[in-house]
Amino acid sequence: DRFESSPLIDQIVLVLAEDSLERGRQLVQERAYRKVAHVCAGGQRRQDSVRNGLELLSPCDWVMVHDGARPCFDEDMLQRGLDAAAGCGSAVAGVPVKDTIKLVSSDQMVNETPDRSLLWAAQTPQVFRYDLLLEAHRACPQDVTDDAAMVESLGHPVKMFLGAYENLKVTTAGDLVIAETFLKALSTEFHK
């Protein structure tokens, strides 16, 4: 609902697993979403899914890639992303890591402890010039875990902007309980 109601968003391509397509189309109709231009199937890898969506977009200047598993974003985060990307053409939401990170070998021996002050955990939304992201997708055959990594592989700079610790990725039942609490707070704030 937040993307649909955002004045920053002109069109939406909803990319879903094959077995969720029909339900996705039903929700778009039931909720009378006007900005959803396409509902399409994802691919084998995350990057294949994003590319499927990219290729269905009408010509545009900017694209935001957002994981459906991160429902706890707000309008301010979307604006911060656009502002950050305006300078170099690409930006990724993230938060400074709180824990000490260890790089370990395959036998679990610690090889290095990176400086925590330089480490951020990447999130979505990730914001790009449309042409830059499409070029990155076409040029990047290797598996990557986010779109910013593809853009980086072109040698292009990517700006980090502040996401939110509440913008967690819902992958477990425990995450869902936490996300529901955050969403209730966002909903209350949104309807003030």
Order of alpha helices (4+ residues) and beta strands (2+ residues): alpha-beta-alpha-beta-alpha-beta-alpha-beta-beta-beta-beta-alpha-alpha-beta-alpha
